[in-house]
Amino acid sequence: MTFEENLAELSKIVSELEKGELPLEKAVELYEKGLDFSEKCKKELDSAKLKITEN
């Protein structure tokens, strides 16, 4: 997935969690998925930053 796709998925998860209407088990599951998407986005940003600062 691209950075933009990962960010979009993370945004969807955040929106769902912010509603506060999910059962605890589902909220924890989404939270864990959100962490995964967040880490993927962070890695992409770190990689881009490294490329920019190296030049």
C-alpha positions in Angstrom: 0.0 0.0 0.0 1.1 3.6 -0.6 1.6 6.1 2.1 -1.6 7.8 1.1 -3.6 4.5 1.3 -2.1 3.7 4.7 -2.9 7.2 6.0 -6.5 6.9 4.7 -7.0 3.6 6.5 -5.6 5.1 9.7 -8.0 8.0 9.4 -10.9 5.7 9.0 -9.9 3.8 12.1 -9.4 7.0 14.1 -12.9 8.2 13.1 -14.5 4.9 14.1 -12.7 4.9 17.5 -13.6 8.6 18.1 -17.3 7.7 17.8 -17.1 5.6 20.9 -19.8 3.3 19.8 -17.8 0.1 19.3 -17.7 -2.8 21.7 -14.4 -3.0 23.6 -13.1 -6.1 21.7 -13.7 -4.4 18.3 -12.2 -1.1 19.6 -9.0 -2.9 20.7 -8.8 -4.7 17.4 -9.1 -1.5 15.5 -6.6 0.2 17.8 -4.1 -2.5 17.0 -4.7 -2.2 13.3 -4.3 1.6 13.7 -0.9 1.1 15.3 0.2 -1.0 12.4 -0.9 1.7 9.8 0.7 4.4 12.0 4.0 2.5 12.0 3.9 2.0 8.2 3.3 5.8 7.7 6.1 6.7 10.1 8.5 4.4 8.3 7.5 6.0 4.9 8.0 9.5 6.4 11.3 8.6 7.9 12.5 7.2 4.6 11.4 10.3 2.8 13.1 12.6 5.3 16.3 10.6 5.0 16.3 10.9 1.2 15.7 14.7 1.5 18.4 15.3 4.1 21.0 13.2 2.2 20.9 15.4 -0.8 
